Amino acid sequence: IGNATSLPPLIAQQEFSPPETARVVPLIVAIGQAGYAFAPAAFGLLRAGGGAGAAGPTPLFVCAAAIQVAAIGCLLAGRGVNPSCPDRR
C-alpha cells in the first residue's frame, strides 16, 4: 500500500472531526483521481497549443512552476484553527 492510499485518511483524521472525516476522505480521493486523470491531458494541450511562433516547452514549464509556487504558498499560509480538533502540541 502506497502513500496515495494510506495518507489521505490519516491526514483527514488528524485535521477534521470524526463526523466530517467520513465525508472528507472520499472527497480527497475523488479530487486526487481527477487530478491523475486530467493533468496529463491538460499539460499535453498546453504543450501542443500555441500555433505559429510557439515558444516551445516554455509555457509548459511556466505552468508547472506556477503550480509548484501555488502549492508552496498554500503550505506557507498554514491552516486555520479548528476548535473541534485536539491540540497537536
Summary of the structure (lengths in Angstrom):
residues: 89
radius of gyration: 17.9
end to end distance: 28.9
largest distance: 57.0
contacts: 166
relative contact order: 0.11
helix: 72%
strand: 0%
